[in-house]
Amino acid sequence: MLEDIPEFEKEGPIQCIFFSEFHADYGPRIVCQFPDNYISKDIFDAVSVYIIPKPDIQKRIVTNTVLLDPDCDSPQSFSDRRRPARSHKIVGYPNSIEDKKYARNALIFNVCLVCAVGERTVQYEPVVQKASEWLVQMEHECGLLSAPDAQTKMAAVMEQMLQGLNSVGHAVLSVDGSVPVHLKVVRTPPAPDHVADHHVPVWVGRRPPRLDHWDMTSQQIIPHIKGVAHVLKISALADVEVQLVKACVRNLLYYGLVELTSIFQYSNTYVVTPDITRLYSDPRLQDECCRAVARDECIPASMGNVFPLYCAMTHDRTLRDICTEHNMQTLRVNERKLVQFGLLRGLIRRVHKYPVHLPELAVGVALTGRFPEDAYRLFDGRHSYDEICVREGLSSKELDDRIERDPSVIVLRK
């Protein structure tokens, strides 16, 4: 696959469905497709060895990417670095029926879905597998694939399948009154985000799930997920290797049980996003917010108190400044919950600090707070205070103090 083609992992419609077989005289070929002539012979021939493969890769999902030359419809060489004008991602489930009545003692076939390159296709894999096995059943029952009118019947099946899956995500296939098969596209969540040592997992619901539903390692980890401890600290608290903690958190992310946020500190700075207008105009979000940020779960906070707190978050004010100016206890607001709700709903964002090491700034200056050389590798403007503090075992104040004494380091806020 070309390096300059991004994998967007978005979902798009099925472009084409085709049925192919191995012919005793002509070799691999497309029997029928819908829309007609969507996949040319040149394109099919370029990947036919994977569409109609050898026995060792039959009965398994096979996905092919076909890159087309921008100036013609011929397959593009993998060594050609030009971006293709149009390309295909083909998902199939090659199958075979062994019987002496067939030429070469086997009927080898494949039903394939064609999507655009860069689109997610994992949701279609169960569909092509079920459709392929149904065709095996139909061949045994009524000779669907080897009958003289097989091409006409299969063309109708392909059309019915594509239109149903694209329009409603569901198709019911039946031939000559046979028992129908139901094909359904099951949407799967995308792969979870990268989980770093400094990320803080927060439960999406009000309460964590029951522990008896999880494996032993997760049962050790889950009680320590309280929206306060970062991943590395959870590892220490649970006495579980950090990679296992990350795997558990990724699993919880996959099922939508947790979300990731940044380390909560009173020295943090937050600013509102354009989505803050939703909190002003959406009564449901207001009710959810007032319950979520309340200091006492039985007594919701007032939106008249909560909204000004969010609006007070600016680049030049830390959370400590805001808490000093407003009596959170009197307002019945839990500041940690206030921040977490705002971050998870996109109402506010954290303004992170990123150290940058510029040695030329310290030429001729005596350094009293110089960092170890290996620490400077993190001062490239891409590693935040959170990440550096967790890696180096420092508090935010300790890092601030040391940077203050080192003139070769400046801090970016973004």
Backbone torsions as a table, in degrees:
resi	resn	phi	psi	omega
1	MET	NA	144.7	-178.1
2	LEU	-68.8	142.9	-177.6
3	GLU	-70.5	-27.6	-174.7
4	ASP	-92.0	12.6	175.3
5	ILE	-100.5	110.7	-177.3
6	PRO	-73.0	145.6	176.2
7	GLU	-94.3	94.1	-173.2
8	PHE	-73.1	-22.7	-179.6
9	GLU	57.8	30.3	173.2
10	LYS	-90.9	163.6	178.0
11	GLU	-104.3	135.2	178.7
12	GLY	-134.0	175.1	-178.3
13	PRO	-72.0	159.7	172.3
14	ILE	-73.4	127.0	-178.2
15	GLN	-81.5	-34.2	-174.4
16	CYS	-161.6	153.2	170.2
17	ILE	-128.5	132.0	178.0
18	PHE	-135.0	153.6	177.2
19	PHE	-114.0	127.6	-178.5
20	SER	-128.1	159.8	-179.9
21	GLU	-148.4	167.4	172.5
22	PHE	-97.3	114.7	179.6
23	HIS	-91.7	137.2	-175.8
24	ALA	-59.5	-31.5	-177.8
25	ASP	-99.0	-37.1	-172.1
26	TYR	-103.0	-7.9	-178.2
27	GLY	79.2	-158.7	179.8
28	PRO	-61.3	136.7	179.0
29	ARG	-156.9	157.6	173.4
30	ILE	-86.8	124.7	179.2
31	VAL	-82.5	-45.5	179.1
32	CYS	-158.0	158.2	177.9
33	GLN	-154.4	156.4	175.9
34	PHE	-137.5	124.5	-3.4
35	PRO	-65.1	156.1	-177.4
36	ASP	-67.0	141.4	176.1
37	ASN	63.6	20.4	179.1
38	TYR	-70.2	-44.1	176.6
39	ILE	-99.1	116.6	-178.3
40	SER	-76.7	165.3	179.1
41	LYS	-62.2	-38.7	179.6
42	ASP	-61.9	-43.5	179.5
43	ILE	-64.9	-46.4	-179.5
44	PHE	-61.5	-44.6	-178.6
45	ASP	-61.0	-30.9	-177.9
46	ALA	-67.1	-27.1	-177.3
47	VAL	-124.3	11.4	-174.6
48	SER	-61.1	-27.6	-179.7
49	VAL	-66.1	-21.1	176.5
50	TYR	-99.3	-21.6	177.1
51	ILE	-77.1	-45.4	174.6
52	ILE	-116.5	83.2	-169.9
53	PRO	-91.0	178.8	173.8
54	LYS	-69.7	161.9	-174.7
55	PRO	-56.0	-28.7	-174.6
56	ASP	-69.7	-16.1	175.6
57	ILE	-120.3	22.3	171.8
58	GLN	-82.7	161.7	-179.5
59	LYS	57.9	43.5	172.2
60	ARG	-154.3	155.5	-179.3
61	ILE	-69.1	130.1	177.2
62	VAL	-127.2	125.1	179.3
63	THR	-115.0	127.8	-179.7
64	ASN	-118.2	142.3	173.2
65	THR	-112.6	122.7	-179.9
66	VAL	-110.6	120.1	180.0
67	LEU	-102.4	129.5	-176.5
68	LEU	-104.3	143.7	175.1
69	ASP	-62.4	135.7	-178.5
70	PRO	-60.2	-25.2	-174.0
71	ASP	-99.8	-4.5	179.6
72	CYS	-155.1	-178.2	-176.8
73	ASP	-99.6	15.2	-179.6
74	SER	-88.9	150.2	-179.8
75	PRO	-60.3	142.7	-176.1
76	GLN	-90.7	141.5	176.3
77	SER	-64.4	140.3	178.8
78	PHE	-63.6	-21.3	-179.3
79	SER	-84.3	-9.9	179.5
80	ASP	-79.8	120.3	-174.0
81	ARG	-91.7	6.7	176.5
82	ARG	-73.0	146.6	179.1
83	ARG	-74.8	128.8	-177.1
84	PRO	-71.6	146.1	178.3
85	ALA	-74.1	-33.3	-178.1
86	ARG	-154.4	135.8	-177.6
87	SER	-142.9	165.7	-176.5
88	HIS	-128.5	146.8	170.9
89	LYS	-118.8	117.1	-171.9
90	ILE	-111.7	123.3	-179.7
91	VAL	-113.6	124.4	-179.1
92	GLY	-141.2	171.7	177.6
93	TYR	-136.8	83.4	-177.2
94	PRO	-59.1	136.8	-174.9
95	ASN	-138.1	166.4	177.7
96	SER	-152.6	150.7	175.9
97	ILE	-123.0	117.3	-178.9
98	GLU	-90.7	125.9	179.6
99	ASP	-166.5	141.1	-177.8
100	LYS	-67.7	-16.4	-178.7
101	LYS	-73.1	-15.8	179.9
102	TYR	-92.9	151.9	173.5
103	ALA	-59.7	136.9	-177.3
104	ARG	61.2	19.3	172.1
105	ASN	65.6	18.9	179.0
106	ALA	-159.7	145.8	172.0
107	LEU	-107.4	110.3	-177.4
108	ILE	-107.2	127.5	-175.2
109	PHE	-148.6	173.2	177.4
110	ASN	-157.0	140.1	171.1
111	VAL	-113.7	125.2	-170.1
112	CYS	-125.2	143.7	172.6
113	LEU	-103.4	138.8	-179.4
114	VAL	-114.4	125.0	177.0
115	CYS	-125.7	175.9	177.7
116	ALA	-81.2	148.5	176.6
117	VAL	-62.3	141.5	-179.5
118	GLY	92.2	-6.5	179.2
119	GLU	-97.3	151.1	-179.2
120	ARG	-74.7	133.3	-177.9
121	THR	-126.9	-0.4	-176.1
122	VAL	-60.2	-28.9	-179.4
123	GLN	-69.0	-18.4	-179.5
124	TYR	-92.4	-10.0	-175.6
125	GLU	-61.4	-46.1	176.8
126	PRO	-62.7	-28.5	-179.2
127	VAL	-66.6	-49.4	-177.7
128	VAL	-68.4	-33.4	178.4
129	GLN	-66.2	-45.2	-179.4
130	LYS	-66.6	-40.4	178.7
131	ALA	-63.0	-39.9	-179.9
132	SER	-65.0	-44.2	179.9
133	GLU	-68.5	-32.0	176.3
134	TRP	-65.7	-38.3	178.1
135	LEU	-64.9	-35.3	174.5
136	VAL	-60.5	-45.3	179.6
137	GLN	-63.1	-43.0	-179.8
138	MET	-66.3	-33.3	177.3
139	GLU	-67.4	-39.8	177.7
140	HIS	-66.4	-37.7	-174.0
141	GLU	-81.3	-43.4	-172.8
142	CYS	-136.7	11.7	179.0
143	GLY	62.3	35.0	-174.8
144	LEU	-55.1	-44.2	-171.6
145	LEU	-81.5	-22.7	-176.4
146	SER	-109.7	0.7	-179.7
147	ALA	-70.5	156.6	179.4
148	PRO	-58.2	-33.0	-178.8
149	ASP	-98.7	23.5	-177.4
150	ALA	-58.0	-40.6	-176.6
151	GLN	-63.1	-41.9	180.0
152	THR	-65.4	-45.7	-178.3
153	LYS	-67.3	-41.1	-179.2
154	MET	-68.0	-34.1	176.8
155	ALA	-61.1	-40.5	178.1
156	ALA	-66.1	-38.6	178.4
157	VAL	-63.6	-44.3	-179.5
158	MET	-61.4	-42.9	179.9
159	GLU	-63.9	-46.4	-179.6
160	GLN	-61.7	-39.8	-178.1
161	MET	-66.8	-48.3	-177.8
162	LEU	-64.4	-46.4	-177.0
163	GLN	-64.6	-40.3	-179.9
164	GLY	-67.9	-45.7	-178.3
165	LEU	-66.7	-37.0	-179.1
166	ASN	-75.4	-35.6	-174.4
167	SER	-83.2	-45.6	-176.1
168	VAL	-127.7	3.6	-179.7
169	GLY	71.6	18.5	-176.2
170	HIS	-151.7	138.7	178.3
171	ALA	-140.2	141.3	176.6
172	VAL	-114.4	118.0	-176.6
173	LEU	-108.7	136.3	177.7
174	SER	-153.9	142.5	179.7
175	VAL	-127.3	124.4	176.5
176	ASP	52.1	43.5	175.6
177	GLY	76.0	14.1	179.7
178	SER	-70.3	165.8	176.5
179	VAL	-60.9	125.1	-174.7
180	PRO	-71.7	154.8	172.6
181	VAL	-114.6	137.2	-178.9
182	HIS	-102.3	123.0	177.0
183	LEU	-110.8	128.7	-177.3
184	LYS	-135.2	134.6	176.2
185	VAL	-81.3	115.8	178.6
186	VAL	-96.5	113.7	-178.7
187	ARG	-70.8	131.2	179.2
188	THR	-115.4	142.6	179.6
189	PRO	-64.3	151.6	175.9
190	PRO	-68.5	164.5	178.4
191	ALA	-58.6	138.1	-177.7
192	PRO	-65.6	158.7	179.4
193	ASP	-63.9	163.2	174.2
194	HIS	-62.6	135.1	178.8
195	VAL	-106.1	119.9	-178.7
196	ALA	-105.6	164.9	-179.0
197	ASP	-56.3	-35.7	-173.4
198	HIS	-90.6	-0.4	178.5
199	HIS	-74.0	145.6	179.8
200	VAL	-113.2	113.5	176.7
201	PRO	-77.2	137.6	-178.9
202	VAL	-127.8	134.6	178.5
203	TRP	-66.5	135.9	177.5
204	VAL	-74.5	-41.9	177.5
205	GLY	-84.3	177.5	-178.3
206	ARG	-74.9	-25.2	-177.8
207	ARG	-133.8	148.4	177.3
208	PRO	-70.6	160.8	-179.8
209	PRO	-70.7	164.4	177.5
210	ARG	-65.5	136.0	-175.0
211	LEU	-69.9	-27.9	-174.6
212	ASP	-70.5	-5.0	178.0
213	HIS	-90.0	-2.6	-171.6
214	TRP	-118.6	163.5	178.0
215	ASP	-70.5	170.0	-173.7
216	MET	-62.3	-39.9	-179.7
217	THR	-64.7	-44.9	178.8
218	SER	-63.3	-34.4	178.5
219	GLN	-64.1	-29.6	175.6
220	GLN	-73.9	-33.5	-172.4
221	ILE	-85.9	-43.9	-171.3
222	ILE	-54.8	-41.5	-179.7
223	PRO	-60.9	-18.8	-178.0
224	HIS	-94.8	-1.5	175.9
225	ILE	-88.0	100.6	-176.3
226	LYS	-129.7	13.2	-179.6
227	GLY	76.7	13.9	-178.7
228	VAL	-120.8	-49.2	-174.8
229	ALA	-83.7	139.6	174.2
230	HIS	-81.1	171.9	-172.5
231	VAL	-58.4	-43.7	-178.4
232	LEU	-65.4	-36.7	178.6
233	LYS	-70.6	-38.8	176.5
234	ILE	-60.1	-39.3	177.7
235	SER	-58.2	-43.9	179.7
236	ALA	-69.6	-42.8	-178.7
237	LEU	-64.3	-40.5	-177.0
238	ALA	-86.7	-9.5	-176.0
239	ASP	57.0	47.2	-179.9
240	VAL	-127.5	137.6	-179.5
241	GLU	-54.4	138.8	-170.7
242	VAL	-60.5	-34.3	179.2
243	GLN	-65.4	-33.4	176.8
244	LEU	-70.5	-36.1	176.2
245	VAL	-63.1	-44.1	179.1
246	LYS	-62.1	-40.6	178.9
247	ALA	-63.6	-40.2	178.2
248	CYS	-64.7	-44.2	-179.3
249	VAL	-65.3	-39.8	176.6
250	ARG	-61.3	-38.2	178.2
251	ASN	-64.6	-42.7	178.1
252	LEU	-66.1	-36.4	175.7
253	LEU	-63.1	-42.0	-177.9
254	TYR	-59.0	-40.0	-178.6
255	TYR	-89.1	7.0	175.4
256	GLY	71.9	22.2	-177.5
257	LEU	-88.0	-27.8	178.9
258	VAL	-131.9	162.9	168.9
259	GLU	-131.1	161.2	-178.3
260	LEU	-101.4	139.2	176.3
261	THR	-138.3	-177.6	-177.6
262	SER	-94.4	168.0	-179.8
263	ILE	-64.9	132.4	-180.0
264	PHE	-84.5	124.9	175.1
265	GLN	-147.0	147.4	-179.3
266	TYR	-70.4	-17.0	177.7
267	SER	-83.8	-3.3	-179.8
268	ASN	-70.2	153.9	175.1
269	THR	-118.1	136.5	179.5
270	TYR	-129.8	152.9	174.8
271	VAL	-134.9	153.2	179.4
272	VAL	-75.2	155.2	175.1
273	THR	-107.5	170.6	177.0
274	PRO	-58.4	-22.2	-179.4
275	ASP	-70.9	-7.1	178.0
276	ILE	-59.8	-23.7	178.8
277	THR	-64.9	-26.5	177.6
278	ARG	-62.7	-38.7	-179.7
279	LEU	-66.5	-28.4	179.8
280	TYR	-75.8	-30.5	-170.7
281	SER	-112.0	-11.6	-174.4
282	ASP	-105.4	105.3	-178.8
283	PRO	-60.0	-36.2	179.7
284	ARG	-65.3	-43.6	178.3
285	LEU	-65.1	-36.3	178.0
286	GLN	-62.3	-45.5	-179.7
287	ASP	-64.1	-43.4	178.6
288	GLU	-61.4	-42.6	-178.8
289	CYS	-64.7	-46.2	-177.2
290	CYS	-62.3	-34.0	177.7
291	ARG	-76.7	-38.7	-175.1
292	ALA	-70.3	-34.2	-174.2
293	VAL	-96.8	1.7	-176.1
294	ALA	-65.3	141.2	176.2
295	ARG	-69.3	-35.3	176.6
296	ASP	-115.1	121.9	-176.8
297	GLU	-59.5	-25.2	-177.9
298	CYS	-84.2	-13.5	-177.6
299	ILE	-126.2	100.1	-179.1
300	PRO	-61.4	150.0	174.9
301	ALA	-74.6	167.9	179.3
302	SER	-97.8	135.2	178.4
303	MET	-62.7	-29.1	176.9
304	GLY	-63.0	-24.4	176.5
305	ASN	-93.3	-35.5	-174.2
306	VAL	-73.3	-45.5	-174.6
307	PHE	-60.3	-43.5	177.5
308	PRO	-63.0	-29.0	178.8
309	LEU	-65.9	-42.4	176.8
310	TYR	-64.3	-43.3	-178.1
311	CYS	-66.3	-20.9	179.0
312	ALA	-77.9	-8.3	-178.3
313	MET	-81.5	110.6	-178.8
314	THR	-134.5	170.5	-176.1
315	HIS	-60.5	-28.6	-172.9
316	ASP	-99.9	12.8	-178.6
317	ARG	-132.0	129.2	175.7
318	THR	-84.1	168.8	177.0
319	LEU	-63.6	-33.6	177.3
320	ARG	-61.0	-41.0	178.4
321	ASP	-60.4	-42.9	-178.2
322	ILE	-66.7	-41.6	179.7
323	CYS	-67.5	-30.2	177.9
324	THR	-70.6	-37.1	-178.0
325	GLU	-78.3	-25.0	-178.1
326	HIS	-124.9	134.2	178.3
327	ASN	-81.8	98.3	-175.0
328	MET	-62.9	-33.2	-179.6
329	GLN	-67.6	-42.2	178.0
330	THR	-65.3	-36.2	180.0
331	LEU	-78.7	-4.7	-179.6
332	ARG	59.6	38.1	-178.8
333	VAL	-119.3	133.4	173.4
334	ASN	-91.4	113.9	-173.1
335	GLU	-63.4	-34.0	178.3
336	ARG	-66.6	-44.1	177.7
337	LYS	-66.1	-34.5	177.9
338	LEU	-60.5	-46.9	-179.6
339	VAL	-66.6	-46.3	-177.4
340	GLN	-63.3	-42.8	178.4
341	PHE	-62.6	-43.7	179.8
342	GLY	-62.5	-39.6	179.2
343	LEU	-68.8	-46.0	-176.0
344	LEU	-69.4	-27.9	178.8
345	ARG	-94.8	1.1	177.6
346	GLY	74.1	18.4	-179.7
347	LEU	-79.6	-29.6	177.8
348	ILE	-134.8	167.5	173.2
349	ARG	-138.6	153.5	178.8
350	ARG	-80.5	136.2	171.2
351	VAL	-93.8	103.8	-177.3
352	HIS	-84.0	156.4	176.0
353	LYS	-109.1	133.0	-176.9
354	TYR	-125.8	111.2	177.6
355	PRO	-71.6	144.3	176.6
356	VAL	-130.0	126.3	-179.7
357	HIS	-90.8	120.4	178.3
358	LEU	-124.9	89.1	-174.6
359	PRO	-55.1	-31.0	-177.1
360	GLU	-64.2	-20.3	180.0
361	LEU	-72.5	-20.0	-174.5
362	ALA	-106.0	11.6	-179.9
363	VAL	-63.6	123.9	178.8
364	GLY	79.3	6.8	-179.4
365	VAL	-109.1	133.8	177.5
366	ALA	-74.2	124.3	-177.4
367	LEU	-96.0	121.0	178.7
368	THR	-102.2	-17.1	-176.9
369	GLY	-123.5	33.9	-175.1
370	ARG	-63.8	138.8	177.0
371	PHE	-81.9	158.7	170.8
372	PRO	-60.4	148.9	-176.1
373	GLU	-56.2	-37.7	-177.5
374	ASP	-70.0	-20.0	177.9
375	ALA	-74.1	-30.5	-177.5
376	TYR	-65.6	-20.7	179.9
377	ARG	-63.5	-22.1	178.8
378	LEU	-86.8	-9.7	-176.2
379	PHE	-94.8	64.4	-178.0
380	ASP	-119.9	11.9	179.6
381	GLY	82.1	3.3	-179.7
382	ARG	-115.1	-8.9	-179.6
383	HIS	-112.8	123.5	-175.8
384	SER	-79.3	168.1	174.8
385	TYR	-54.8	-43.2	-178.1
386	ASP	-56.7	-49.3	-176.9
387	GLU	-64.4	-43.8	-177.7
388	ILE	-67.2	-43.4	-179.1
389	CYS	-61.8	-42.5	-179.6
390	VAL	-68.3	-41.3	180.0
391	ARG	-65.2	-43.0	-173.5
392	GLU	-93.9	-3.7	179.4
393	GLY	69.9	35.2	-179.7
394	LEU	-111.2	154.6	169.2
395	SER	-85.0	163.9	179.8
396	SER	-62.3	-37.0	179.7
397	LYS	-68.0	-40.1	178.7
398	GLU	-63.1	-41.5	178.5
399	LEU	-65.5	-41.8	177.8
400	ASP	-58.6	-46.3	-177.4
401	ASP	-62.9	-41.4	-177.8
402	ARG	-70.9	-37.8	177.4
403	ILE	-66.8	-35.2	178.9
404	GLU	-61.3	-31.0	-178.3
405	ARG	-91.3	-1.1	-177.8
406	ASP	-117.0	101.3	-176.6
407	PRO	-68.3	-9.4	179.5
408	SER	-84.8	0.7	-178.4
409	VAL	-121.5	128.3	172.2
410	ILE	-114.2	163.5	-176.9
411	VAL	-121.1	126.1	174.1
412	LEU	-97.6	143.9	175.7
413	ARG	-117.9	126.2	178.4
414	LYS	-156.8	NA	NA
